[in-house]
Every structure is written in C-alpha cells, then in structure tokens.
Amino acid sequence: MAKLHTKLTALRAFEATARLLSFRLAADELGITQSAVSHQIAALETQLNVRLFDRRTRHIELSTEGALLYPYVKSGFDQFAHGLSVVNQADRADELTLQVYVTVAVRWLMPRLASYRAENPKMAVRLLTSHLDWEFDPQLADFGLIWTKNPHRANFAYQFLFEAELITVASPKYCEGRALALSDLPHLHLLQIYTARDDWRLWLADIGVDLRKIRAQTSYDSYLLAIEAALDGQGVALVPDFLVRDDLASGRLVQSFANHIPQPGAWYLVSRQERSLDPRIRRFSDWLVAEIGKNHLKP
C-alpha cells in the first residue's frame, strides 16, 4: 500500500508539472516544496527508466516520453475527480435533470410525478424537454427517458422500460358516433408527425394500403400537437397508445380503427455508464418501473 501511495503521489506531481510546465507552480498548487516535486518526478523517471522533462535554462518542456504519458495520467486523475464527485453527491438532497420528450412529459410523466415527490421529498427532478427526435445528451442532463431503435451507444447504460403500440385515435365528434371503416380512409384527414414520418406508412402497409394513395395531410412536429388536433376534432392521429390511455378511458378520444402495430424501437432510461449506479438515478428508475407496471405497459 505504501508503494502504491508513492506512485500516485509521484504521478500527481508529474500531472501538475506537465500541465503548468513549472516545478514552482506545481509545488504551489500541491502545497509542497519545489524540491519535493523535483524528487517525486525524479523517482518516477528512475522507476520508468525514461526522462519525462527536458530541463532548459529558464523553463522546462515535456520530453517525447513525457508527452506520451501525460494524457493518460491527466485522464486518470480526471476520472478520480469525477468518481469522487459522484460519490459525494449521491446521497445529498439534490436536483437531477431528466431529458424527456415534451409529449411524454405533458401527457404521461407530469401527472405521475406527485407520487415520486411524495416518496422522495428531498429530491427534485428538473425536466429538460424538447419536441424534436434527439439522442440523450449527458452535457445537458443527468439521465434521459427516450425512445430509440439503437440502445447501443458506447459508454452509455440503457435500461429497457417498455414497448408501445401505435393506434389511431379521433374525437367522437369527428367519427360522428360511428365506427370508421377502412373504406373511409381516402376521405379522412390523417394527422401526421414529420419527426415520425414512417408511422402512417407502416400502419397503412400493415392493412395493405399505399401511403401515396392517401391525400396530403396536415403535419406536426410532435405527437402532442397531433393529439391536441385530434381532441379538437380535426382528424385522425396515429400515436403511441400510452400517451392517450386517459383520453380513451374518459371518452374524450376513441380508437378509430382496431388495427394497431408495434411502435418501432422501444423506450429506455439512459445515462452515462458511470452514472448508472448513482443511488438517486436508481431510486427514480425503481419508481418509474413501478409506474409503468401500474399502467400495464409491455415489459
């Protein structure tokens, strides 16, 4: 253990000196003498049998070997610092930022967050929303509730949550109190989402209809707007089923056709790999999985 401590101390002295290119400044930063920094680096050079710095008259420079070593040492100390920060924050009353599509936030997540707050009164969750089809960005949020066909990005941890079905919905007023027939399709106003362009094509292909045979329709940038248009009696929307279950139960919307298809891809909770064991994220994940179970979504 003492030997390991000596190596880490020497590497710390090397990292500071290489970054600052000054024995004096490194000593000031580390709170030790300049002589101690020089001795630690000399010991490291002896152990590695290389020269790490070229000593000039008025300055020092990294040698070829030192320049090769420095990025690895810096990365290692950066990782140490990050790990200590994660551990230090893990049990603090704190705020987590969740990246989530605005439609999911408004129509599914927000009505259920009260139960999370009741179970975790010291933990605040900040929602970062967008209506666009984007990947999780760890620079903006701690974790994300996303839909994807490709849960395999390197250095990210994906927790599978559920799969959804794409169903057609419209207002009772639009359906004029009757069940719609496939023969009605050419006369219906189909509400499309241009960030999910394939939805209608796949649904129509499942019943043997070519999308090109359907007249041009209104397009929106989110399921949220398409659902609102359907509620307003403007047409038929094709949306993930979990987003409209409450509306179907209340009668505000009806399922206009019995046909339904799986939504391509699935829904996941995602974070950087090193953040996936953060107890705060784990607690939210456990709560989210329980809520999904209550809604009978497909695991």
C-alpha positions as CSV (number, residue, x, y, z in Angstrom):
1,M,0.0,0.0,0.0
2,A,2.8,2.4,0.8
3,K,4.4,1.7,-2.6
4,L,1.1,2.4,-4.3
5,H,0.8,5.7,-2.4
6,T,4.3,6.7,-3.5
7,K,3.4,6.1,-7.2
8,L,0.2,8.1,-7.0
9,T,2.0,11.0,-5.3
10,A,4.6,11.0,-8.0
11,L,2.0,10.8,-10.8
12,R,0.2,13.7,-9.2
13,A,3.4,15.8,-9.1
14,F,4.0,14.8,-12.7
15,E,0.5,15.8,-13.8
16,A,0.6,19.2,-12.2
17,T,4.1,19.9,-13.5
18,A,3.2,18.8,-17.0
19,R,0.1,20.9,-17.1
20,L,1.7,24.0,-15.7
21,L,5.2,23.4,-17.1
22,S,6.7,24.7,-13.9
23,F,8.1,22.9,-10.8
24,R,7.4,26.1,-8.8
25,L,3.8,26.5,-9.8
26,A,3.1,22.7,-9.4
27,A,4.6,22.9,-5.9
28,D,2.3,25.9,-5.0
29,E,-0.7,24.1,-6.3
30,L,0.1,20.9,-4.4
31,G,1.1,22.7,-1.2
32,I,4.6,21.1,-1.1
33,T,8.1,22.4,-1.7
34,Q,9.6,22.7,-5.1
35,S,12.3,20.3,-4.0
36,A,9.7,17.7,-3.1
37,V,8.1,17.9,-6.6
38,S,11.5,17.5,-8.2
39,H,12.3,14.5,-6.1
40,Q,9.0,12.8,-6.8
41,I,9.4,13.3,-10.6
42,A,13.0,12.1,-10.4
43,A,11.8,9.0,-8.6
44,L,9.2,8.4,-11.3
45,E,11.7,8.8,-14.0
46,T,14.0,6.3,-12.3
47,Q,11.2,3.8,-11.9
48,L,10.1,4.2,-15.6
49,N,13.7,4.5,-16.8
50,V,12.8,7.4,-19.0
51,R,13.3,11.2,-19.0
52,L,9.9,12.9,-18.6
53,F,11.0,16.6,-18.9
54,D,13.7,18.4,-20.8
55,R,15.2,21.0,-18.4
56,R,16.1,24.2,-20.2
57,T,17.9,27.2,-18.7
58,R,14.7,29.2,-18.0
59,H,11.9,26.7,-18.5
60,I,11.0,23.0,-18.8
61,E,9.4,21.1,-21.6
62,L,7.8,17.7,-21.8
63,S,10.1,15.1,-23.3
64,T,8.8,12.7,-26.0
65,E,8.1,10.1,-23.3
66,G,6.5,12.7,-21.0
67,A,4.2,13.9,-23.8
68,L,3.1,10.3,-24.4
69,L,2.4,9.7,-20.7
70,Y,0.7,13.0,-19.8
71,P,-2.8,12.4,-21.5
72,Y,-3.2,9.1,-19.7
73,V,-2.2,10.5,-16.3
74,K,-4.5,13.5,-16.8
75,S,-7.4,11.3,-17.9
76,G,-6.9,9.1,-14.8
77,F,-6.9,12.0,-12.4
78,D,-10.0,13.5,-14.1
79,Q,-11.8,10.1,-13.7
80,F,-10.8,10.1,-10.0
81,A,-12.2,13.6,-9.5
82,H,-15.4,12.6,-11.3
83,G,-15.8,9.5,-9.3
84,L,-15.3,11.3,-6.0
85,S,-17.8,13.9,-7.1
86,V,-20.4,11.3,-8.0
87,V,-19.9,9.5,-4.6
88,N,-20.0,12.8,-2.7
89,Q,-23.3,13.9,-4.4
90,A,-25.0,10.5,-4.4
91,D,-26.9,10.8,-1.1
92,R,-27.3,14.6,-1.0
93,A,-30.7,16.3,-1.2
94,D,-30.2,17.5,-4.7
95,E,-31.7,18.1,-8.1
96,L,-31.5,15.7,-11.0
97,T,-32.1,16.8,-14.6
98,L,-34.2,14.4,-16.8
99,Q,-34.2,14.8,-20.5
100,V,-37.6,13.8,-21.8
101,Y,-39.8,14.5,-24.9
102,V,-42.3,17.2,-24.2
103,T,-45.2,15.0,-25.3
104,V,-44.2,12.3,-22.8
105,A,-43.6,14.9,-20.1
106,V,-47.0,16.6,-20.6
107,R,-49.2,13.6,-21.3
108,W,-47.7,10.9,-19.1
109,L,-44.9,11.8,-16.8
110,M,-46.1,15.1,-15.1
111,P,-49.4,13.7,-13.8
112,R,-47.5,11.0,-12.1
113,L,-44.6,13.0,-10.6
114,A,-46.6,13.9,-7.5
115,S,-46.2,10.3,-6.3
116,Y,-42.5,10.4,-6.8
117,R,-42.2,13.7,-4.9
118,A,-44.2,12.1,-2.0
119,E,-41.8,9.2,-1.9
120,N,-38.7,11.4,-2.3
121,P,-39.4,14.8,-0.7
122,K,-35.7,15.8,-0.6
123,M,-35.1,15.0,-4.2
124,A,-36.1,17.4,-7.0
125,V,-36.3,16.4,-10.7
126,R,-35.9,19.1,-13.3
127,L,-37.4,18.2,-16.7
128,L,-35.5,19.2,-19.8
129,T,-37.9,18.9,-22.7
130,S,-37.8,19.0,-26.5
131,H,-40.3,18.1,-29.2
132,L,-37.6,17.0,-31.5
133,D,-36.3,13.5,-32.1
134,W,-32.9,13.7,-30.3
135,E,-30.5,11.4,-28.6
136,F,-29.7,11.7,-24.9
137,D,-27.1,14.5,-24.2
138,P,-25.1,13.9,-21.0
139,Q,-23.9,17.5,-21.2
140,L,-27.4,18.8,-20.6
141,A,-29.0,16.2,-18.3
142,D,-28.1,13.5,-15.8
143,F,-30.3,10.9,-17.5
144,G,-33.0,10.6,-20.1
145,L,-36.3,8.9,-20.8
146,I,-36.1,8.3,-24.5
147,W,-37.3,6.2,-27.4
148,T,-34.7,4.6,-29.7
149,K,-34.1,1.8,-32.1
150,N,-30.4,1.7,-31.2
151,P,-29.7,1.3,-27.5
152,H,-26.0,0.6,-28.0
153,R,-24.1,3.9,-27.8
154,A,-20.7,3.3,-26.3
155,N,-20.2,4.3,-22.7
156,F,-24.0,4.6,-22.1
157,A,-26.2,2.4,-19.9
158,Y,-29.7,1.7,-21.3
159,Q,-32.4,0.3,-19.1
160,F,-35.2,-1.1,-21.1
161,L,-38.6,0.1,-19.9
162,F,-41.4,-0.9,-22.3
163,E,-42.6,-1.2,-25.8
164,A,-45.6,0.7,-27.2
165,E,-48.3,0.2,-29.8
166,L,-49.3,2.7,-32.5
167,I,-53.0,3.2,-32.5
168,T,-55.4,5.5,-34.4
169,V,-57.5,8.0,-32.3
170,A,-60.0,10.7,-33.1
171,S,-62.7,12.6,-31.2
172,P,-66.2,11.1,-31.0
173,K,-67.4,14.2,-32.9
174,Y,-65.0,13.5,-35.8
175,C,-66.2,9.9,-36.0
176,E,-69.9,11.1,-36.0
177,G,-70.8,8.5,-33.5
178,R,-70.0,5.5,-35.7
179,A,-67.1,3.1,-36.1
180,L,-64.9,4.1,-39.0
181,A,-64.3,1.6,-41.9
182,L,-61.2,1.2,-44.0
183,S,-63.2,2.4,-46.9
184,D,-63.4,5.8,-45.2
185,L,-59.6,6.2,-45.3
186,P,-59.4,8.3,-48.6
187,H,-61.9,10.8,-47.1
188,L,-60.3,11.1,-43.7
189,H,-57.9,13.8,-42.5
190,L,-54.8,12.0,-41.2
191,L,-52.7,14.0,-38.7
192,Q,-49.1,13.3,-39.4
193,I,-45.9,13.8,-37.3
194,Y,-43.0,14.7,-39.5
195,T,-40.5,13.7,-36.8
196,A,-42.0,10.2,-37.0
197,R,-42.5,10.0,-40.8
198,D,-42.7,6.3,-41.0
199,D,-45.7,5.8,-38.6
200,W,-48.5,6.1,-41.1
201,R,-46.7,4.4,-43.8
202,L,-46.1,1.3,-41.6
203,W,-49.7,1.3,-40.3
204,L,-51.1,1.6,-43.8
205,A,-48.7,-1.1,-45.1
206,D,-50.0,-3.4,-42.4
207,I,-53.5,-3.2,-43.9
208,G,-52.2,-3.2,-47.5
209,V,-52.7,0.4,-48.4
210,D,-50.0,2.6,-50.1
211,L,-49.5,5.9,-48.3
212,R,-49.1,7.6,-51.7
213,K,-52.8,6.8,-52.4
214,I,-53.8,8.9,-49.4
215,R,-54.2,12.7,-50.0
216,A,-51.8,15.2,-48.5
217,Q,-52.4,15.7,-44.8
218,T,-51.5,18.2,-42.1
219,S,-48.1,17.6,-40.4
220,Y,-47.0,18.5,-36.9
221,D,-43.6,18.3,-35.1
222,S,-44.8,16.3,-32.1
223,Y,-47.3,13.8,-31.0
224,L,-48.5,16.4,-28.5
225,L,-49.8,18.7,-31.3
226,A,-51.3,15.8,-33.3
227,I,-53.2,14.6,-30.1
228,E,-54.5,18.1,-29.5
229,A,-55.7,18.4,-33.1
230,A,-57.5,15.0,-32.7
231,L,-59.1,16.2,-29.5
232,D,-60.3,19.3,-31.4
233,G,-62.0,17.1,-34.0
234,Q,-59.6,18.0,-36.8
235,G,-58.7,14.4,-37.9
236,V,-57.3,11.0,-37.0
237,A,-53.9,10.8,-35.2
238,L,-51.6,7.8,-35.1
239,V,-49.8,7.8,-31.7
240,P,-48.2,5.6,-29.1
241,D,-51.0,4.1,-27.0
242,F,-49.7,5.0,-23.6
243,L,-50.0,8.7,-24.4
244,V,-53.7,8.6,-24.9
245,R,-55.0,6.0,-22.4
246,D,-56.5,8.5,-20.1
247,D,-58.3,10.2,-23.0
248,L,-59.7,6.8,-24.2
249,A,-60.8,5.9,-20.7
250,S,-62.7,9.3,-20.3
251,G,-64.2,9.1,-23.8
252,R,-62.5,12.3,-25.0
253,L,-60.9,10.2,-27.7
254,V,-62.0,6.9,-29.3
255,Q,-59.8,4.3,-31.1
256,S,-61.0,4.9,-34.7
257,F,-59.7,1.7,-36.2
258,A,-59.0,-1.7,-34.4
259,N,-55.7,-2.1,-36.4
260,H,-52.6,-1.4,-34.4
261,I,-48.9,-2.0,-34.9
262,P,-45.8,-2.1,-32.6
263,Q,-44.0,1.2,-32.5
264,P,-40.5,0.5,-33.9
265,G,-37.9,0.6,-31.2
266,A,-38.6,0.8,-27.5
267,W,-38.5,3.2,-24.5
268,Y,-35.4,3.3,-22.2
269,L,-33.9,5.2,-19.3
270,V,-30.4,6.1,-20.3
271,S,-27.4,7.7,-18.6
272,R,-23.6,7.7,-18.9
273,Q,-22.3,4.3,-17.9
274,E,-20.6,5.7,-14.8
275,R,-23.8,7.4,-13.6
276,S,-26.0,4.3,-13.9
277,L,-25.2,3.2,-10.3
278,D,-26.0,6.6,-8.8
279,P,-28.5,5.9,-6.0
280,R,-30.6,8.9,-6.9
281,I,-31.0,7.7,-10.5
282,R,-31.6,4.1,-9.2
283,R,-34.4,5.4,-7.0
284,F,-36.1,7.3,-9.8
285,S,-35.7,4.2,-12.0
286,D,-37.4,1.9,-9.4
287,W,-40.2,4.4,-9.1
288,L,-40.6,4.7,-12.9
289,V,-40.7,0.9,-13.4
290,A,-43.4,0.7,-10.7
291,E,-45.5,3.3,-12.5
292,I,-45.0,1.5,-15.8
293,G,-46.3,-1.6,-14.2
294,K,-49.4,0.2,-12.9
295,N,-50.1,1.3,-16.5
296,H,-49.7,-2.3,-17.8
297,L,-47.2,-1.2,-20.4
298,K,-45.5,-4.0,-22.3
299,P,-42.2,-5.0,-20.5
